[in-house]
Amino acid sequence: MRIKQFLVLPNIPERIQPLRELAMNLWFSWNWDIVKLFIRIDSELWEKSYQNPIEMLAYLPQHKLEEVAADEAFLANLDRVYESYKDYFKSKKWFEKNYAAHTQDTVAYFSCEYGIDTGLPVYSGGLGILSGDHLKASSDLGIPLVAVGLLYRYGYFRQFLSADGWQQERYEENDWYHMPVTLERDANGNPLKFSIDYSGTPVFVQIWKAMVGITPLYLLDTNIPENASKYREITSVLYSGDKDTRLRQEILLGIGGVKALAVLGIRPAVYHLNEGHSLFLQLERIRTFVQEQGLSLNEAIHMVWATSVFTTHTPVPAGNETFDPRLMERYLRGYVESMGMTWHDFINLGRVFGQEAEPFCMTPAALKLAAFNNGVSVLHGKVSRKMWHNIWPGLPTEEVPITSITNGVHLRSWLSHDLVDLFDTYFGPKFTRQPSLFEDWENIKKIPDAELWRVHQRRRERLVFFGRKRLKNQLQRRGGSEHDIRMADEVLDPRVLTIGFARRFSSYKRAFLLFRDVERLQRLIDNVERPVQIIIAGKAHPLDNPGKEIIKNILSIASREKFRKKIVFLEDYDINVARYLVQGVDIWLNNPRRPQEASGTSGMKAAANGALNASILDGWWCEGYSPDTGFKIGNGEEYDNVDYQDDLESKFLYDVLEREIIPLFYTRNGINLPEAWVKMMKNTIIMACRQFSSHRMVKDYASKFYIPAASGFHKFSAENFKLTRQLAHWLEDLQKKWDAINVETIETPTMEQSPKVSDKIPVTMKVHLGQIKPADIAVEVISGNLNSLEQMNQYEPSRAAIVENSGDPQNGIYIYHTEVTCKESGRFGIAVRIMPTNSDLYHNCIPKLIKWW
């Protein structure tokens, strides 16, 4: 049977046509005024449509649309909101004001998931939420950024729990014609398509677009009739457990993403890889430079390296994706060799040590092919340098070229509208009209304590009512008894200290920590004068049975008669649930095993809403914590014995609750106001909004990475890539001659007495450079105090200079000299190293180009 298709659109009256335009741009996800318009039309349908205004408009009865079009009060509100929407697009933004010369330098941002709003389900968790907030902040700031991802037919799973607490997964098919996305079309109105070769089979791809404010997000889709079922399934499910499908997805994201931008006529200056899933975009860029621009392989690699940003997100080894080279060979060998790269060299890109037994890991390959690399918190940057330092053998861990840009959250997406209204009252119009420029956070201290506390109590009440309603629906789905369903209306108390814990249920995040001592937990919860209640949410990966066991065990405890009104597990954690939680809890609990939490952003969202964090000193909390902004669990210790660590830190957690948190919350003045608690709320809001907003984060990416990389793009591509060719040839030549370098002697004066602090020690070296020119290398003396293992914990490099009229330059022998200063007493050591130097390199940390004595 042949079916002729039509796309039937809602018959929206002309007077309210702006509603569809507002609904088609995800700007509504951080604009409460737009959301209120749709809630006003039909609040029940708004919830049933997963807060997706396009679906809501599709199912609104025609008579309802006609009524709205005749409602003068509604129309006045619509006109006001629509004018604000148009002003947003016309306004001159931060990037144009600060980097006017780079407004045409497009940044291409690649991620395998985007958590922008509930109604666009192409996300699973933290990585996607971070990506979504990055796009929103880029729009607010006017960054010339385009994003690329995949259009998943089923998205991530919906979670529901069986009667015994075991997580079940349900996949709901996305109807993209009822979502805020549009199909890209060619000049004739036909869907814009291109193809990718998979083992000799052309797979066709179409492109959808979602607008996130001014930022376009392009989503690739293979679920079209031209493809066989094996290839239609590439974009079936986010994070497929099947390695073959995962590889095909990441080939599509990377290689297909670059091809899609080319088909759309977009020529980025900079590429940002958000995690290693999109690594293969670097291959397509190399191929393009080789086959279309005429560069050699090494020249192309340098051009790609100089214009690439890579962000790694996990210090957990299992989170850094690997593939069997034999599987990769099936899809990529011919493609790799077509650009002049050997298969062996390609596989070694993904290996740290270059050993045959190593699988191909996406992270080291991405690190090697990007000049700008970062972790997502200060601690994570440090952990990443240690984790991947063997990529740069011989380089001290501190100098490994991985920096850090701490994550942030998009405040307008996560602040409660009650708090936003309060800020509008006390901060004035700048907070609403120019949120990316607003920095007057100290003004929060001017808000009366009672008023801030009243807003927070209102959010806690809404969280309690939301929890009751959701729990009732959960029990009805499970076939719970009438008694249990009625009891759902009695769970939780809007006046009680409320602890929230919500995140992915991976073992290292330790959701079980609060439940290790059930008797002690019961004493906390049953305290008549100072009770506590707990709300929990989160999903385990479908293949993570240990994570599912944690959920089951917690639910088993929560279902006991003595806990059932005080501990609630909310199923199907998503953006909507997260908003209620971070906006309504008093304490946000986070207790990962340090140092396995790269950053964590849920605690930032809670803090911005005035919730106090109680957390292990890991990820972002190492930077956010102070005694007046929240609570720490332990002192940042790290342990080899995880059972001992879990037991000890569980006791720390109970101690913090009993001795600090609960007394502070319930200490009230004469008008029942917890003055000291509210003071901490104000401090934590200031801390979170000032330090951990996505506006600050994206500004950091722009100034530290995007602008230097864009400048490099122009510099290295000028005059038919003249400088790129010169630098690539220089590096090739240096690599060929490098092994001849040798530090033959090091001389320091013989001292009758030990040097004293501030004394200078002269160092003279005889260095054999072979055929390498002195201008191409830097000779440095590294000096510092030694620990018991004769290692320098802290050191300083001192650049040595050639002693004139010395050595034997004809034979490549030079004498270098410098002085080092003794800055502290104790054992002192020196070492000599030689590294490349070139003013056109971003940094001189080139793998395998370092020589030590």
N, C-alpha and C positions, 0 to 999 in steps of 0.2 A: 504494500500500500504506500503510495506516495502522498505526502502531506505538504500542502502549501502553507507556509507560516505567515502569520501577521502578528505584530506587536500592538496590542490594544492598550491605550493609555487612559487613565481616569479622565472623565469629562469635567475638568476643573473650570468653573466660571472665570471669565476674563478678569473680573475685579480682584480675584484672589490668586491669580497665576503666580505672583511672587512666592507663594507657599511652596510650589514645586522647585523653584530655583533655590530657595533656602534649604529644602529637603535634600537636594542633590549635592550640596556641598557639606562636607563633614565639619565645617566650621560650627555647625549647630551643636557638636559634641562638647564644645567649651563655651557655649553661649546660652545661658539660662533663659534669656528672653525669648529665644526661638523655641526652646523646649516648652516653655509655658504656653506658647501659641497652640502647639499640638495637644498638650494636656487639656487646654481649655476646650478644644473641639470635642475630644472624647478620651478621657483619662483611662478608661478601661481598655479601649482598643490600643492606646499607646503602650500599655504594658503587655497586652497579648501579642503585639507585633515586635516584641523585644526592643522597644524604643527605636524602631526603624521607621522614620516618617514616610519613606517611599511606600513601604508595605501598608502603612496605615492609610495613606491617601488612596491606595488601590482598593481597599476594602471598605472605605467610607460609603454609606448609601448616598445616592445622588441627592436625595432630599436634604441630607445633612450638609452637603457642600453648598446647596442653594441657600440654606438657612444662614450658614456662616457668611456667605457673600452678601447677605442682606443685613448683617449685624453691624451697626455703625461703630459701636464701641470696639468690636474685634477689628474692624477695618482700620480704625485709627491706630490701634496698637500694631497691626501688621505694617502699616505705612512707616511708623516710627522705627520698627525693627529692620525693615528693608532698607531704609535710609542709612542706618548704622552699618548694615552689611556692605552697602556700596561704598560708604566712607572708608571702611576697612581696606578695601582694595585700592582706593585712590590715595591713601595716606602714604607719605614718605616715611620709610622704615629705617631701622638702625643700620642695616648693612649699606644702604645707599648713602646714608649720611657719613659713614666712616670709611667705606671702601668703594667710592663711586667709580673708580677705574676698573673694578672687577665685576660690575653688575652683569656682564655678559659671559662671565666664566662659570659655566654650569658645573655644579657638583652632582655626580650620580651616586646615590645612596642605595646600597643593596642589602636586603635582609630577607630571610626566609619567612618571617611572620611580622604582622603589624597589628598591634592592639590599639585601635583608634576609638572604637565605640562598640557597644554590644551588638548593634545591628549590622556590623561588618565582621563576621566571624572568621577572620583569617589569622588568628593568633592562638597561642596556647598559654603563655605565661609571661614571666618577667622580661625576656628578650623582646617579645612582641610589644609589650607595653612601653618599654624603653624606646623601641623604634617609632611607635606611634607618637610618643611625646617629642621625639626628635623632629618629626615632620611638623607637628603643631608649632613648636618653638621656631623652627626655620621659617614657617609662614609668618608668624608674628614679627620676626626680625627682618624679614625680606631677603633671606638667603636665597640665591638663585639655585635652588636644589630641586632635583627630580628624584623620585624613588622608584625602585623596581622590586617586585616580589612575585608570588605565584597566586593564582586564583584557585583555591581548593574547592572541589565539588562538595566535600563534606566538612571542610574545616576541621577543627579539633573536636573531640568527643564531648557529648553531654554526659555528665556523671549522675548516676543514681545508685543508691545502696540497697542491697538485699536485706531481708529481715534479720540476717545474722551479721550485717555490717560489712559485707564484702562488696568492694566497688565493682559496679557494672558499667559498661560503656554503651552509649547509643549514639549513632551517627545520623545526623539529620541533613538531608540534601539541601544545599543552598539554591534558592531561586534568584539568580542574579538579575533577572528582569524586574524584581521587586526590591532591589537594593540600590544604594546610592553609587552606582557604577554605570559607565556607558561603554559601549563597544566602539573601539576606534575604527574608522572607515576611510576608504580611499576616496579619490575625487569622484568616482562613479557611485558612491554610496554603498559599496560592498565592504564587508569586514576586511580590515587590513590584516594580511597574513604573511608569514614567512616560514621557512622550513629549517630544521636541524637534522643533520645526518646521525643516525644511531645504528652503527654496525651495518652500514650500507642501506638502511631504510630511511627515507625522508619522512620526518615527523613534522606535521604542520601545526603552527602556533598562531593563535589570535590574541589580540591585546585589548584589555579593558582598562579604563581609567577611572580612578576616584580622585576627586579634588579635596584636599585637606587645606582649607583656606586658599592660599595662593599656590600651594605646593601640589604638583601632580604626582599621583602614585599610579604606576603602570603595573598591571597584574597579568601574568602570562597564563594561557589556558590551552591545553591540548585536548580537551574533551569536546572534539568536533568530529563530524561524520567522516572526514577524509582520513582519519587515523584508525588503525586496528585497535582492538580493545586493550592490548598490552600497552599501547602508547597513550590511549585516552586516559588510562589510569595513572599516568605520571602526575597529573594534578588532581588526583582523587582525594587523598588524605594527608593532612599535615603530619610530618614526622612518622612516616610509615616505618614499621619495624623491619621491613624487608630491605636488606642492604642493596639489592639490585635496583629496587624502586627508588631508594634514597639516592643512589648514585645518579640515576636518570633524572631525578628531580633537581639535583644540584648542577648537573650539566645544563639543564634547561634554565635554571636561575642564572648561572654565570654566563655561559656561552650564549644562551638564548636572550638573556637580558641585554647584552651588548648589541646583539643583532637587532633586537627590538628598538633600541634607541636610534640605531642607524636608520632603520626603516621609517621611524618617526621624524627623521631629519634632525635629531638632537646630537650634538657633538660635544660631550663633556670635556672640561679641562682637567677635572679631578674625579677620581673614583674612590668611594669610601666603602670598604667591606665591613659590614657589621657582623662579626663572627665569621668563622671559616667556611660556612656553608656555600658562600658565593665565590670561593677561590677561583673557579674555572673561568670567571670573567677575565682574569689576568691572562689566561691562555689565548682567549679570543682577541684580546688587545694586542698581544705579541704577534699573533697570526696576521692581524690587520696591518700592523706596522711593517712586517716582513713582506707580505704578499701584495699589499696595496700602496705602501709608502716607499718600498724599496730599501728598507733598513736591513742590516745584517741581524742575525739572531741576538748577538750581544748588545748591539745598538738598541734593538727593540726592547730587550729586557731592561736596559737602563732607562729608557723613556717611560716604561711602565712603572718601574721602581720609583722614579722621581715624582710621579704624579698620583701616587696611591697612598691611601690611609687605611690602616687595618686596626680594628678594635677587637681585642680578645676579651671574652666575658666569663671564663670559668677557670679556676685553679684546680678543678677536679679532673684528674686524668681522663676519666671516662667521658667527660663532657667535650673533649677535643676529638672530633670525629676522625676515624680511621677507616681505610678500605684496603682490601686485599689487592695487591698489584695485578693479580691474575684476572680479577673481575674488572678492574679498570682497563686492562689491556683490550678487552672485548670491545669497549666503546671508544677508547681514546688513542690507541697506538697510531693508527693511520693518520689521525688528525694531528697528533703531536709531531710525527715525523714529516708531515707535509710542510711544516714551518722551519725545518732544518734542525730540530732538536732531537737528540737520540732518546730512545725510550729509557735507557739507563739514567741519563741526566735528568729527565723529567721525574722519574720515581725518586731519585735522590733529593729532589727539591722537598719532598714530603718526609724526609728522614732526618733525624738529628745527627746520628752517628755514621750514616751511609752504609749500614750493615745489611746484608741480604735478608736477614731474618726480620728486619723492621717492616711493619706495614707502612702504607702511605698515610701520613697524618696531615690533615688540611691546615692545621695551625702553623707548623714550622714552614710549610710552603708559602703561606700568606705572609709570614714575618719576613721571609727572604725576599719577597717580591714587592715590599712596600717600604718606603723610606720613613714613613710616619707611623709608628706603632704605639699603641697604648693599652693599658689596663683601665679598669673603670672605678678605681679608688686608689688612694695613695698606697695603702697596704697591698692591694692587688697588683699594682705596678711593681712593687718590691718582690712579691711572690712570683710574678711572671718572669721577672729578670732572673731569678734563681731557677725557676722551672725550665727555662729555655736557654740558659747561658751556654750550653754546649754547642749551640748553633754557631757561636762565636768563640771557638776554642782558644783558650789562653787569655781571653779578655776578662778582667775582674767583673764579678757580678754587678757591682754598682754602676759600671759603665755600659752594660748591655743596652742597646738602643731601643728600649721599651720604656716609655714614660707613662704618665697617668693623667687622665681627665676624669674626675669623679662624676658619676652619673647625677642626673637631676630629674625632677618631675615637673610636668606642665601644670602650674598652679591652678590656672582657671579651669582645668579639667577635673581637678581633684578636690579643690576647696568646696565646702558645702555652700549652697547658695545663701543660706542664712549668714554664714561668715562673710561672704562676699558683700552682702547688703550692709553688714556692720562696717566693713572696711570702706565701702563707698561713703558711708555717713561720716566717718572720721578722717578719711584720707583725701576726699574730694574727687573730682572727675578724672584726674590723671591716672588713678589706679585702674579705672575702667577703660579709658580711652587709649592709654599708652602703657599697658601692663609690662611690656618688655623694657621700658625705661624707668619703671617705678622702683625706687631703692630706699624709700623713706620708712623702712620697717620699724625703726625705733619708735615711730608714732603709735605703735600698738600699745605702748605703755600708757598712752593717754586715754585709752578706752577704760571706762569704769569697770572695776572687777566684777561687780554684780551683773553688769550687762553682758560681759563675755561669758560668765558662768551660766547665765540664763540661756544664751544661744547654745552653749554646749549641752546643757540639760535637755534642751529641745531635740538636739540631734541624738542623744542617747535614747530618749523616748521613741523617736522614729525608728531607731535601730531595733529596739525591743519589739515594737509592733511589727516591723518587717520580719524579724526572726520568728515570731509566733505564726505569722501568716505562712511563711515559707515552710516551717516545720509541719504545720497542719497539712499542707499540700504534699509534703514528703510522706507523711504517715498514710494519707489517703492512697497515694500511689503504691505503697507497700502492702496495702490491705490491712492497715492497723485497725484495732478495735475502736468502737465508738467511744469508749472510755478514754483511750489514749488520745484520740483526735480532739475530744473535748478538753482534755488536760493541756493540750498545746496552747490554749488561751491563757494558761496560768504560768507558763514558763517565763523565767527572767523577771526582773523587777527594775523599772526605769529609775529607781533611786539608788541602786546598788553599784559599788565599784565594779566596773566591767572590763575584763581583760580580753583582748582579741589576739588570735593567732591564725593567720591565713597565708598559705603559700603552697608551693609544690611539695608533695609528700615524698621527698627523697630522704634516705636514711640520715645523711649528714646534717639535715636541717633540724633533726631531733624534736619532732612534734611530741614525742613521748616524754620529754624531760620533766614536764610539770606533773606527770602521772606516775613517776617512779615510786613515790611514797604516798600511797592512796590514803592512809590514815592521817598523815600530816595535811594532805590536801583537803580531807573532809573537815578537819578542825578549822581550816581557813574558811571554807564555804559555810559551815554551820555556825560560825560565830554570830550570835544574835545581835550584838551591838555593832559589829564591823564585818558584815558579810561580804563575800566575793562571788562573782559569777563569771563564766567563761564562754566565749563564742568562738568556734573553730570552723574553718573552711579550708578546702584545698583538694587538689586532685593528685593521684599518683599516675605515672605513665602507665599505659595499658600493659606493658611488659614488666613493670616493676612490682613483682610480688612482695618483696620486703616492705615497700611503701604501702601497698594495700593492707598488709598485716598490721602496720601501725594504725591505719584508719580503723580497721576492725577492732583492734584492742582498745582504742580510745572510745569508740562507740559502745563497746561492751561496758566500759566503766561508766560512761555517761548515761546509759540506760538503767543503771541501778536505781532503785527507788529513792535512795538518799541523795542522788545527784541529778535526777532527771529534770528537775525544775531549774537547776543552776548551771548545768553544762549542756550546751546545744551545738550540734554539728550541722552546719548548713550545707546542703548538697550543691553541686554544680557551680563551683566558684567561678565567677566571671567578673567583668568590669562593673556590672551593676551591683553585685554582692560586695565587691571590694569597696565601692564608693560608700555604701551604707556603713561598712565596718570602720574604715579609716576616719569617717566623719563622726562616728558615734561612740567609739570605745574610749575609755579613760587611759588604759595602758595598752601599748602595742608590744607584744612579746616576740622576741627573736633570739633563738639560742642555737645557732649552727656550731659545728665543730670548727674552731679557728684553725687554720686560715682558709677555710673552704668556701666562705661566702665572698664572692668577688666584690659585690657592692651592696645589693639589696635596695630596692626603691620603695617597697610598701611602707617601711618605717618612716621614710621621708614624707610620704603622703599623710600618714597619721600625724606626724609632728606638725606639719603645716596647718592641720586642723586643730591643733592644741592637745592632741593625745601625747602622753609622755612615754618615751621608749624605755623598756627594760630589756637590755640586750647584752650579749657577749660582745666584747670589743673586737669586732671583725667587720670587714667591709667598710661601709660609709660611717658606721658608728664610731670608729676610731677617730674620725675627724669631727663628728657631730657632738660627741659626748662631752659634757662638763657637769660638775655636781649641781649646777643650777638649770640644766636642760633635761635631765633624765637620770636613769639609773644604769649601772653596769653590773654584769654578772661575772665575777672574777676580775682579774687584772690583766687579761690578755695573755695568759699562759698558754703554752702548747704542750701536749703530752704525747708520748708514744703509745701508752696503754689507753685505748679508747674507753674500755669499760670503767677504768678508774676515773678517767676524765668525766664520763657521763654521770657517775655516782657523785663525784665531788661537786660538779657544777650544778647538779640538781639540788644539792644541799645549799649551795650559794643562792640559787634562785629562791628557794623557800625562805632563806634568811632575809634576802632583800625584800620580799613581800611582807614578811612578818614585822621586820624591824624598821623599814623605811617607807614603803609604798602605802600600806594599809593605814598606819597611824597618820601619815601626812594627809591622806584623802579624807579621813574622818575627823580630823581636828578642825572644828568650826568655831566661828566667832558668834556674837550674840544674834546675828541675823542668819545663822546657819550657812555661812559662806566660808569655804576652805581657803582662807587668804593666801597661805604659803603655797598651796597647790596651784591656785590661779596665777600667782607670780611665776611659778615654773612653766605654766602653760604659755604665758606671754613670752618668756625667754625661749621656749622651744619653737614657737611660731616664728620669732625673729630669726633664730638660728636656721631653721629649715628654709624659710622663704628667701633669706639672703644668700645662703651658701649652697643650697641644694635644689635650685630651680633649673628647669631645662633651658631657660633663657641664658643663665650663666654658663651652663654646659655647652650649648651650641655656640655662644660667643667664644668660648675657649677653643672649640674645634675650628671656628673660623679664623681666629687670630693666630693660633699655634700651628694649624695644619692646612686649612683650605687656602688661605691667602699665600703662604709660602709655596704650596704645591701648584697653585694656579700661576704664580710668578715663574716657577720652574717650567711649567708647560710652555709659556711664551718664550722663555729663554732657550730651552732645549729644542724647541721646534722651529725656531727662527732660521732663516737662510737654508731651508731644506735640511733641517736638523744638523746644522754644522757643528754646534757644540756637543750634541749627543754623540756624533760620530767621533769627535776628537777625544771625548772623555772615555768612551767605550774602548777605543784603540789604546788609550793610555793605560787603562786598567788591564787589558789583555797583555800588554807588554810588561807591565809590572808583575803580573802573575807568573809569567814565564821566567822572569829573572829573580823572583823573590827568594828562592831557596839558597841563592849565593850569599845572602846577607849573613854576616856573622859579627858579633861583638867579641873582638879578640882579647882585649885586656880592659880592666877597670882599675884605676889607681885613685886611692884616697890617701891623705897624709897619715903617717904614723904619729900618733899623739901620745906624749908622755903621760898626760892626764886625760881622763874622760871629758868629752865636751859637756858644756853646761847648756841649760835652756837658753835659747836665743843665739847660741853659737852657730856659725855657718861652716859646713863641711864642703870643701871643694872636691869635685869629682871629675876625673879626666878619663876618657874612653878612646880606645883605638877600635875603629869600626871598619869592617870590610863590606863595601856596597856592591862590589862587582861592577856590572855595567849600569847600575841604577844611578840616576843623577841625584845629588844631595837635595835639590829643590823638590824632589818627589817624595821625600820621606821626612818624618819627624823623629828625632832621637830624644827620648824623655827619660829622666831619672825619677823613679817613683820612691817616695820616702814616707816613713811613718813608724809609729810605735808597734811593737810585736806582742802578740799574745803568747800563751803557753805552748801553742802549736807552731810558733814562729810564723804566724800569719799577720798581715797588716789589716786590722779592722777598719781603720781610716787612714787615708793616704792622700798625698798631693803630688801631682806630676810637675816636674820642672823641665822646661824645654832647654835642651843643650844646643850650643852654637859651635860651629866649626872654628877651630883655632887657625888663624891665618898663617900661611907659609909653614904648614906642618903636614905630616903624613906623606902619602905617596899617591896623589890623585891619579897619576898615570895608570896605576894598578888598582884603582878603586878603593884606596885606603885613606881614611880621614881621621883626624883627631878632633874629638868633641869635648867641650868643657861646660860645666855649670856648677852652681852651689846649691846646697839644700840646707834648710834651717831646722834646727832641733827645737820643736815647739813644746814638747812635754818631756818630763824626766822619765826614765825607764829604758827598757831595751829598745833600741832604734835600729831600723834596717833600711837598706836601699836596694833597688832593683832597676834594671835598664830595659826599656822596650823600644822597638822601632815600629812605626805604623805609617801608612800612606798619608800624604797631605796634598790637598788640592782645593783651591778656593771655590771650585765649582761643585764640590761634594757637600751634601747637607751635613754629613758627619763622616768620620774616617774609620768607623767600626765595620770593616769589610770582612766577612767570614774568611778565615784562613790567611789573612794578610796582617799578621802581627808576629813579631819576633821578640823573644824574651832572653835575657841573660840572667 
